[in-house]
Amino acid sequence: MAYAAPIAQNKVNLLEVYQLAVDNNADLAAAHADYKAQSERVPQARAGLLPQIGAGASNTNSRNKVDITEGPDPSKSSITTSRSALVYQASLSQPLFRLDRWYQLQAAQSSNEQSALELSAIEQELILQSSDVYFSVLRAQDNLATSDAEETAFKRQFDLASERFDVGLSDKTDVLQAQAAYDAARANRLVAERMVSDAFQAVSTLTNVELSALEGVKHSLPILAPTPNDATAWVNTAIEQNLGLQAINYAVQAAQDSVKQRKSGHAPTVDAIAQYQKGDNDGMGFINSGMPGMPRYNDKAEQSSIGIQLNIPLYTGGMTSSQVREGVYRLDQAEQMRESLRRKTVQDTRNFYRAVNTDVEQVQALKQAIISSQSAVEATQIGYDVGTRNIVDVLDAQRLLYAAVRNYNNARYDYILNNLRLQQTAGTLSPDSLQALSAYLNPNYNPEQDFLPPGLDKEIEANLRRR
């Protein structure tokens, strides 16, 4: 009655799932596109400090009509002329003193560094997401194997109680108790089957690939305390290397440069300007007036100019002062967000450090709990057979056994994931972390057989003999 995953030719391991996520994950692709878009702010800001060169041409057609009155005759005559003026022009502008544009470039560079670190944080988060969905599948499969074994055990108790009732060795209550336990176990098994399907669906969503089988974790995986086993050392590492903290440090720097940029709105600007024009004299404004003593121009003319342009802002309607105040508030916002993130990083680091140490103790304790619970089940069953225990005692002992098995497997996967979360918070999580875990993956792992730690039978027998 166990869940049967779709058959696959080869089981997929943790590194392969991560690589599939890197290649096919839509969120990561969107993050890369966003980073590339953000990085364009630097050349855009730098352009404000580089020469600006322009060229153009204009072609103007003009038509003039002049009314002429000759002598006393009131009749009028007119002269109409038309002219086409074609002008070419080129201009060059080089900023010489632009504080606002310089600080804008500094802010853009800081923002670009922030975007790069945020992208690295998203890539690091993908490592954790890949691990999370991977071990969620293994967790669900082990829980399903446990539920299936529990259902089988309760079915056996139900059949046994029915047989004892048929021969008059027990009453109807034992049968009903056993049936209730069996029905509940069957319901739990159905939920466990759905959880396996949901877990595989999460893997498919992350990787965009339909996977049907994953390599399991060996029970020989070392369950060790963090190295170094010192919370303060982990906190110090997190403050220095946490990608989120590093990114927000650049956000604060960008806000500081933005304030300087806006304050520079009060500063004068100096530009070097050069211009050259060539074309029809009319189009360039050199018009023959026809008046005596005034110069006459030929059809073609040239004009060139070069100079320094100084601009001193005196009053902008309060715009610059308002922008400075806005920048100061944004800087305060960034600093407060940095402090909030620093506190959260310290909290998360300490919490995950404690969680890993707790998981280490839990795995060992729960492994012993399985041994003790199995011994209790067998002892209770013997007592039931000789009439010193009732069916409720047997069912309760079996529930405790399978609860211990579930808790043991959950603690193993919690230990793995909390270790990775601790590394992520400290800024040390990388694909090498997955490589180290892959050494303890078993391509032949079968949840129906391997959900229990090996070697329990001998320990259980020794434990029973001590009883």
C-alpha positions in Angstrom: 0.0 0.0 0.0 3.0 2.3 0.0 3.3 5.2 -2.4 4.9 4.3 -5.8 6.8 7.2 -7.4 7.0 7.2 -11.2 9.7 4.9 -12.3 13.0 6.7 -13.4 16.0 5.1 -15.0 18.4 6.8 -12.6 17.9 8.5 -9.3 18.8 12.1 -9.2 21.1 13.4 -6.5 21.3 16.7 -4.6 23.8 18.4 -6.8 21.9 17.5 -9.9 18.7 19.0 -8.5 20.6 22.2 -7.7 22.0 22.4 -11.2 18.6 21.9 -12.7 17.3 24.7 -10.5 20.2 27.0 -11.7 19.5 26.2 -15.3 15.7 26.4 -15.3 14.6 28.4 -12.3 12.5 31.4 -13.4 13.1 33.5 -10.3 16.9 33.2 -10.7 16.7 34.2 -14.4 14.6 37.2 -13.4 17.1 38.2 -10.8 20.0 38.0 -13.4 18.0 40.2 -15.8 17.3 42.7 -13.0 21.0 42.8 -12.0 22.0 43.5 -15.7 19.4 46.3 -15.8 20.6 47.8 -12.5 24.2 47.7 -13.7 23.4 50.0 -16.6 23.0 52.8 -14.1 26.8 53.2 -13.9 27.4 54.0 -17.6 24.3 56.2 -17.6 25.7 58.2 -14.6 29.2 58.3 -16.1 27.8 59.7 -19.3 27.0 62.9 -17.4 30.8 63.5 -17.0 31.9 62.7 -20.5 31.8 64.9 -23.6 28.5 65.4 -25.4 28.8 65.7 -29.1 26.0 66.5 -31.4 25.5 67.2 -35.1 22.5 68.4 -37.1 21.2 70.1 -40.2 18.3 72.3 -41.0 16.7 73.3 -44.3 14.4 76.3 -44.3 12.4 77.6 -47.2 11.3 81.2 -46.9 9.1 83.4 -49.2 9.1 87.2 -48.9 6.6 89.5 -50.6 7.3 93.3 -50.6 4.7 95.9 -51.7 6.2 98.9 -53.7 4.5 102.2 -54.3 6.0 104.4 -57.0 5.3 108.2 -57.3 1.9 109.7 -56.7 0.1 106.9 -58.3 -1.8 105.0 -55.6 -1.6 101.8 -57.5 0.7 99.3 -55.9 3.1 96.7 -57.2 4.9 93.9 -55.3 8.1 91.9 -55.5 8.1 88.3 -54.3 11.3 86.4 -53.5 11.9 82.9 -52.2 15.0 81.4 -50.7 16.1 78.0 -49.4 18.6 78.0 -46.5 20.5 74.8 -45.7 22.7 74.9 -42.5 24.9 72.2 -41.0 26.1 72.4 -37.4 28.1 70.5 -34.8 28.5 71.1 -31.1 30.7 69.8 -28.3 30.1 70.2 -24.6 32.5 69.0 -21.9 31.5 69.2 -18.2 34.4 70.7 -16.2 32.8 71.1 -12.8 29.7 69.1 -12.0 29.6 67.9 -8.4 26.1 66.6 -8.7 27.0 64.3 -11.6 30.1 63.1 -9.8 28.2 62.1 -6.7 25.5 60.6 -8.9 28.2 58.3 -10.4 29.4 57.4 -6.9 25.8 56.5 -5.9 25.3 54.4 -9.0 28.5 52.5 -8.4 27.4 51.7 -4.8 24.0 50.7 -6.0 25.6 48.4 -8.6 27.7 46.7 -5.8 24.5 46.3 -3.8 22.7 44.7 -6.8 25.6 42.3 -7.3 25.5 41.2 -3.6 21.7 40.9 -3.8 22.0 38.6 -6.8 24.6 36.5 -4.9 22.1 36.3 -2.0 19.4 35.0 -4.4 21.8 32.5 -5.8 22.7 31.4 -2.2 19.0 31.2 -1.4 18.5 28.9 -4.4 21.0 26.5 -2.8 18.9 26.4 0.3 15.7 26.1 -1.7 17.1 23.2 -3.7 18.1 21.4 -0.4 14.8 22.2 1.2 12.7 20.6 -1.6 15.1 17.7 -2.0 15.1 16.7 1.7 11.3 17.4 1.9 10.9 14.6 -0.6 13.1 12.3 1.4 11.4 13.3 4.6 7.9 12.6 3.1 9.1 9.2 1.7 10.4 8.2 5.1 7.3 9.3 6.9 5.2 7.4 4.3 7.3 4.3 5.0 6.7 4.8 8.7 3.0 5.3 8.2 2.8 2.2 6.0 4.6 0.1 8.6 2.3 1.5 11.3 -0.8 0.7 9.3 0.5 -2.9 8.7 1.2 -3.3 12.4 -2.3 -2.0 13.4 -3.9 -4.2 10.8 -2.1 -7.2 12.3 -3.4 -6.2 15.8 -6.9 -5.8 14.4 -6.8 -9.3 12.8 -5.3 -10.7 16.0 -8.0 -9.1 18.1 -10.7 -10.4 15.8 -9.3 -13.9 16.0 -9.2 -13.8 19.8 -12.7 -12.5 19.9 -13.9 -15.3 17.6 -12.5 -17.9 20.0 -13.7 -16.1 23.1 -10.3 -14.9 24.4 -11.2 -11.2 24.3 -14.2 -9.0 24.2 -15.7 -6.8 21.5 -14.0 -3.7 23.0 -10.5 -5.0 22.0 -11.7 -5.5 18.4 -13.2 -1.9 18.2 -10.1 -0.4 19.7 -7.8 -2.2 17.3 -10.1 -1.3 14.4 -10.1 2.4 15.4 -6.3 2.4 15.5 -6.1 0.7 12.1 -8.5 3.2 10.5 -6.6 6.1 11.9 -3.3 4.7 10.6 -4.8 4.1 7.2 -6.0 7.8 7.1 -2.5 8.9 8.1 -1.0 6.8 5.4 -3.2 8.4 2.8 -2.1 11.9 3.9 1.5 10.7 3.8 1.1 9.6 0.2 -0.3 13.0 -0.7 2.7 14.7 1.0 5.1 12.7 -1.2 3.3 13.8 -4.3 3.3 17.4 -3.0 7.0 17.2 -2.3 7.9 16.0 -5.8 5.7 18.7 -7.2 7.7 21.3 -5.3 10.9 19.9 -6.9 9.3 20.1 -10.4 8.2 23.7 -9.7 11.8 24.7 -8.7 13.6 22.9 -11.5 10.9 22.8 -14.3 11.7 19.1 -14.7 9.5 16.1 -13.7 11.6 14.0 -11.4 10.5 10.7 -10.0 13.2 9.4 -7.7 15.9 10.9 -5.6 18.9 9.5 -3.8 18.4 9.0 0.0 20.6 10.0 2.9 22.7 7.3 4.5 22.2 6.8 8.2 26.0 7.1 8.6 25.8 10.8 8.0 27.8 12.4 10.9 25.6 14.2 13.3 28.1 16.7 14.7 27.9 20.1 16.5 28.8 23.2 14.5 32.4 24.0 13.9 33.4 26.2 15.7 31.1 25.2 18.5 30.9 28.9 19.6 27.8 31.1 19.0 29.8 34.3 19.2 32.2 33.2 16.5 29.3 32.4 14.2 27.7 35.8 14.9 31.0 37.6 14.1 31.3 35.7 10.9 27.7 36.6 10.0 28.2 40.3 10.6 31.2 40.3 8.3 30.1 37.9 5.6 26.3 37.8 5.5 25.4 38.8 2.0 22.3 40.8 3.0 24.3 42.9 5.4 27.0 43.5 2.9 24.3 44.6 0.3 22.6 47.0 2.7 26.0 48.5 3.6 26.2 49.6 0.0 22.7 50.8 0.1 23.6 53.1 2.9 26.7 54.3 1.0 24.5 55.0 -2.1 22.1 57.0 0.1 25.0 59.0 1.5 26.2 59.8 -2.1 22.7 60.7 -3.1 22.5 63.3 -0.3 25.8 64.8 -1.5 24.4 64.8 -5.0 21.4 66.7 -4.0 23.3 69.2 -1.9 25.5 69.8 -5.0 22.4 71.4 -6.6 23.5 74.6 -4.8 26.9 74.5 -6.4 27.9 76.3 -9.6 28.5 74.3 -12.8 31.2 74.9 -15.4 31.1 73.5 -18.9 33.4 74.0 -21.9 31.4 74.5 -25.1 32.4 74.5 -28.8 30.2 75.0 -31.8 30.6 75.1 -35.6 28.0 76.0 -38.2 28.2 76.2 -42.0 25.5 76.9 -44.5 23.4 79.6 -46.1 23.9 83.1 -44.6 20.2 83.6 -44.2 19.8 80.4 -42.3 22.5 81.4 -39.9 21.0 84.8 -39.3 23.3 86.9 -41.6 20.6 88.7 -43.6 21.4 91.4 -46.2 19.5 94.4 -45.1 20.1 96.4 -48.3 20.7 99.5 -46.4 23.7 101.7 -47.4 26.8 101.2 -45.3 25.7 97.7 -44.0 27.8 94.7 -44.9 26.6 92.3 -47.6 26.9 88.5 -47.2 27.5 85.9 -49.8 25.2 82.9 -50.0 27.5 80.7 -47.8 28.8 81.5 -44.3 30.7 79.7 -41.6 30.7 80.4 -37.8 32.7 78.7 -35.0 32.8 79.5 -31.3 34.4 78.1 -28.2 34.1 79.2 -24.6 33.4 78.4 -20.9 29.9 78.5 -19.6 29.3 79.2 -15.8 26.0 78.6 -14.3 25.3 79.7 -10.7 21.9 78.5 -9.3 20.4 81.3 -7.1 16.9 80.2 -6.5 15.0 77.1 -7.7 11.7 77.7 -5.9 12.9 75.5 -2.9 13.3 72.4 -5.1 16.9 71.8 -4.2 16.4 72.2 -0.4 13.4 69.8 -0.6 15.4 67.2 -2.4 18.2 67.5 0.1 15.7 66.9 3.0 14.2 63.9 1.1 17.7 62.5 0.6 18.5 62.8 4.4 15.3 61.0 5.2 16.1 58.2 2.7 19.6 57.9 4.3 18.0 57.6 7.8 15.7 55.0 6.4 18.6 53.0 5.0 20.5 53.2 8.2 17.5 52.0 10.3 16.9 49.1 7.9 20.6 48.1 8.2 20.4 48.1 12.0 17.1 46.0 11.8 18.8 43.5 9.4 21.9 43.4 11.7 19.8 42.5 14.7 17.8 39.9 12.7 21.0 38.4 11.4 22.4 38.1 14.9 19.1 36.5 16.1 18.9 34.0 13.2 22.6 33.0 13.6 22.1 32.3 17.3 18.8 30.5 16.7 20.2 28.2 14.0 23.3 27.6 16.1 21.1 26.4 19.0 18.9 24.5 16.6 21.8 22.5 15.2 23.1 21.6 18.7 19.6 20.6 19.7 19.2 18.5 16.6 22.4 16.7 17.4 21.1 15.8 20.8 17.7 14.9 19.4 18.9 12.5 16.8 20.9 10.5 19.4 18.0 10.6 21.9 15.4 9.6 19.4 17.5 6.7 18.1 17.6 5.4 21.6 13.9 6.1 21.9 13.3 3.8 18.9 15.2 1.0 20.7 13.3 1.5 23.9 9.9 1.8 22.2 10.4 -1.4 20.2 11.4 -3.2 23.4 8.3 -1.8 25.0 6.1 -3.0 22.1 7.5 -6.5 22.3 7.2 -6.6 26.1 3.7 -5.3 26.0 2.7 -7.8 23.3 4.0 -10.6 25.5 2.0 -9.2 28.4 -1.1 -9.0 26.2 -0.6 -12.6 25.1 -0.5 -13.8 28.7 -3.3 -11.6 29.8 -1.5 -9.0 32.0 -1.9 -6.2 29.4 -4.9 -5.2 27.3 -5.1 -4.1 23.6 -5.0 -0.4 24.5 -1.6 -0.9 26.1 -0.3 -2.6 22.9 -1.7 0.0 20.6 -0.3 2.9 22.7 3.2 1.2 22.7 3.1 0.9 19.0 2.0 4.5 18.5 5.0 5.6 20.6 7.3 3.4 18.5 6.3 4.9 15.2 6.2 8.4 16.6 9.8 7.9 17.7 10.7 6.7 14.2 9.0 9.7 12.6 10.7 12.1 15.0 14.1 10.5 14.5 13.9 10.9 10.7 12.5 14.4 11.0 15.3 15.3 13.4 17.9 14.0 10.9 16.5 16.2 8.1 16.1 19.2 10.5 19.8 18.8 11.4 20.8 18.9 7.7 18.6 21.9 6.8 19.4 23.9 10.0 23.1 23.4 9.2 22.6 24.9 5.8 20.5 27.7 7.2 23.3 28.5 9.7 25.8 28.6 6.9 23.5 30.9 4.8 23.1 33.3 7.7 26.8 33.3 8.3 27.4 33.9 4.5 29.4 30.7 4.1 26.8 28.6 2.2 28.0 27.6 -1.3 27.7 24.6 -3.7 30.6 23.1 -1.8 28.2 22.6 1.1 26.0 20.4 -1.2 29.1 18.6 -2.5 29.9 17.6 1.1 26.4 16.3 1.7 26.4 14.4 -1.6 29.1 12.1 -0.1 26.5 10.7 2.2 23.8 10.1 -0.4 22.8 6.5 -1.2 21.6 5.8 -4.8 20.2 2.5 -3.6 18.2 4.0 -0.7 14.8 2.3 -0.4 12.5 4.2 2.1 10.4 1.0 2.7 13.5 -0.8 4.0 15.9 2.0 5.1 13.7 4.4 7.0 15.0 2.8 10.2 18.6 3.2 11.3 20.6 -0.1 10.7 21.6 -2.4 13.4 18.6 -1.9 15.7 17.7 -5.5 15.9 20.7 -6.6 17.9 20.4 -3.6 20.2 16.7 -4.3 20.7 17.5 -7.9 21.6 20.2 -6.9 24.0 17.8 -4.4 25.5 15.1 -7.1 25.9 17.6 -9.4 27.6 18.4 -6.7 30.1 14.7 -6.6 30.9 
